[in-house]
Amino acid sequence: MPAPARPASRRAAIEAVDVTRSYSFGDTTVQALRGVSFTVDDGEYTAIVGPSGSGKSTLMHLLGCLDRPTSGTLRVGGRDLRELSDAELAELRNREIGFVFQAFQLLPRSTAVDNVALPLLYRGVKGAERRERAAQSLRAVGLGHRLTHRPTQMSGGEQQRVAIARALVGEPRILLADEPTGNLDSRNGAEVMRILEQLNAERGVAVVLVTHDDEVAGRARRQVRVRDGLVERDTAAEHGTAAGGGAA
């Protein structure tokens, strides 16, 4: 299925063309992705949805520059992952992508400010600036009163908001959220989704949400459904909107 034409004024944050990923286990080869093609534009809000074993977690790792495709072309921030060294891949990941995980992935003995400041530490940002930017990011998600609290002193919803602040502190182009409401009750889950939607609208960061939950996916403006390692359905292609793509 061909991708709909994109207006010249829009740039692609992510471009996947016939992307495959296989894993070998002894004499056995598993095809996790079997030819995935789609594009996510700057500022777009997309949900990648599918059941367990569909390939969506493998796709998440590729989009996050945590792995490379076996074949096909994957560009993140305009750069082809096949052409990057490990060091260049790590730098691209740090500068272009913010991550939000289901299990929060916070350092338990560090304060909220220190957790949020961690990506800036890897960039070599000086201590005072690092902490100020981290504090600003926490205030943006409504946690200005929790700067010196540790994860064990916060609710699950607050911990996930700390994780969102950490993802945004480096002003990334892309925010990848992997089952961000999976460990939360319905009230805190709704609040986390509201914050992601607000940040997408106000900052223009491209949000890619990976989930198996149709209700969560339905809040995104676009859904890319993955099954058996292929794109089964892409609502952008169906509606003829700017970004799209389909199964190869």
N, C-alpha and C positions, 0 to 999 in steps of 0.2 A: 504493500500500500504506500503510495508516494506521500511525502510530507507536503502539506499546504504551503503555498508561498508565504514568506515572511516579509513584512514591510522593510524597506532598506534602513529605516531609522532604528530597527531593533537588532540587538546583538545576541548571539547565542552564548549562554553561559556554559551549556553542556551540549555536545553533539556526539551521538552514538550512531555508527553506521555498520551494520552487519556484525555486531560485536558478539564474539563467542568466548566462553571460558570453560575449559575442561580440566579435570583433575585425574591424575593417575594414582591408583592404589594397586601396586603389584602389577598383575596382568590385566587389571580392570581399569577402564577409562570411563569417567562419569562426565556427561555433558551438562553442566549446570546452566549455561546459556547457549542457545543454538542459533543465534543470528538476530540480535535485538537492534532496532533502529528507532531513534526518536531524538527530538531536540527540545531543550528547555531554554527559553529566552531569559535575559536579564529581567528581574522583577516578577517573574511568573511564579504561581503557586500551584504545585503539582503534587498529587498523591500517587505513589507507586503501590499498588495493592495486589495481593494474591495470597493463596493458601500456603501453608508450610510446604517446603520442597518445590515451590514454583520457580525459584531462582532470584527472588527479589532481594534476599540478603547478599547473595553474590554480586548482584548489580549494585547494591549499596556500597560494597567494598570497592568496586571499580570506580564508581562516581566520586568516592571520597579519596581517590588516589592512594588507597591502601593496597592495591593490587593492579596488575596490568591484564588486558585482554589476551587470550590465546591467539585470536585473529580478529580482523576488523579494525575499525578506526574509532578511537575515543578521544575527543578533545574536551578539555576542561579549561575554562578561561582562555580558549583559543589555542591551547598548546596540546600537541599530540603526545599522549602518554608513552607511546612506543619510542619516542625520540629523547626521552629524559633519563638522566642518570638517577640513581637512588637519591642522591643529595638534592638534585633538582626537583624530584618528585616530592620529597619532604618539604622543600621550600614552597612549592606550589600549594601543597596541602595546608601549610601554616598560613599562607597569605590570602588564599582564595576561598577557603572552605572553613565553616564553623560546624561543629558536630554537637548534636543533642542525642543522648542515648537513653534507652529504657531504664537502665540501672543507674543513671545519673553520672557514675564514674568520677565522683569527687574524692579528694584526698581527705580521709576522716579526721586527721589531726591538724589540718590547716583551716584557717578562717575562710569565710566567704570571699573576702577581698583577695586573699592569697590564691585561692582556687581559681578565681576569675582572671587573675593577673598572669597565670601560668603561660598561656600562649605568647604573651608579650615578653616574658622572660626568655623564651626560645628565640625571639627576634632580637634580643640584645637591648631592649628598651630599659633605660635607667630606672632605679627603684622608685623614686618619688613620682615620676611620670606614670610608671606602671601602676602604682597603687591608686593614683588619682583617676586614671582611665578606668580601672576596675571598679572603683566606687561609683563613677558616673554610669557605668553599664548596669550595676546593681540597682541604682536609683531608677533607671529606665524600666526595670521589670518590677518596680514597687518594693524593693528590698533595701532601701536606704537605712532602715532601722536594724538591719541584720549584718552589717559590715564585718563585725568582729566575732560573729557566732560561727561555731563549727557545725558540720553537717548533722552530727548527733543531737544538736540542740534545735534542729529545724524539722518541720513536717516534710512529708514526701513532696507535697506541692511546692513548698519553698525550696527544697533541694533541686527540683527540676527547674525552677526559675533561676537559681544560681547557675545551673548548667546552661541555660539559655543565655544568661549574661556572659558567661565564659565564651560561648560560641560567637557572640557578637562583638566582643571587646576589640578584636583585631579588624573590625569593619570588613568582613568577608563579602565576597560577591555572591556566594552560595551558602545556604544553611541546609544541612542534611539532618533530618530528625528521624531517628530509628525507633518506632513504636514509643513516641514520647509520653503517651498517656497509659502505657501498659501496666505500670506499677502504681497507678493513682486511682482514687475513687472518682465517681462521676463529677463531683463538684470541682475538685482540683484539676481533673482532666479537662473540664470545660474552660477553666481559667487559663491553663497552659495553652490551649488551642486559641483562646482569645488573644493572648499575648503574641503568639506566632503570627496570627492574622494581622494584628495591629502593626507589628514590626515590618511585615511584608509590605503593607500598604504605605507606611510612613517612611521607611528607609529604602524601599525598592530592592531589598535583597531577595534573590531567587530562593524560594523555599521548596525543598523536595522532601516530602513526608513519606516514609515507608511504613506500611501498616497492613495488617490482615483484617482490620475492623472497617466494615463498609460505612458505618456511621461516621467515623473519624474521616475516612477518605472522602465522604460526600461533602465535607465542608470545604474541600479544595475546589478551585475553579476548574481543574482538569484532573482526570483520573487516567492513569496508564495501568491497565490490568495485565499482569504477567501470569502465565501458566505454562508449565513444562518447558521452561527456558525460552519462551517466545512472548512477544507482546500480543496478547489475545485481543485487546480492545484499547483504543485511545480516543477519548472523547474530543480532543482537539481536532483530530482528523475527521471525525464524524460531523463536527459542527463547522469545519472549514475555517478554524481560527488560525492565528499566526504560526504557532509552533505545533509540530505534530510528528507523525511517523507511525509506523506499524510494524508488524512482524515481517521479518525478512523471508 
